[in-house]
Amino acid sequence: MAKVLFSMTYVIDPEHLDEYREVVSRLKGIYAEEGIEYHVFEGKNHEFTELTIYPSKEEFDSSEDRLLERNDYSDYIERINRMARDVRYQTLHEIEL
């Protein structure tokens, strides 16, 4: 099955970096429980990119509703949304050769 890659890039102001790192650490655990790959990369000027790799389109389509039912996940996403600025999203679908 073709995988789906969801990426989100944003800037986190320096005063929020400790909280941000705590939140993404917890998110990584939640995604691991769900069997979803989750990575966060840091670039220049406190720009971060989250890469979330779903094993299939079906998993991608169903995961958001399932994850949002978790209070901890919803809280972490809300906290990141409050801290992030200049947010850009991209969804890519793996080509099958």
Secondary structure, 3 states (H helix, E strand, C coil): CCCEEEEEEEEECHHHHHHHHHHHHHHHHHHHHHCCEEEEEECHHHEEEEEEEECCHHHHHHHHHHHHCCHHHHHHHHHHHHHEEEEEEEEEECCCC
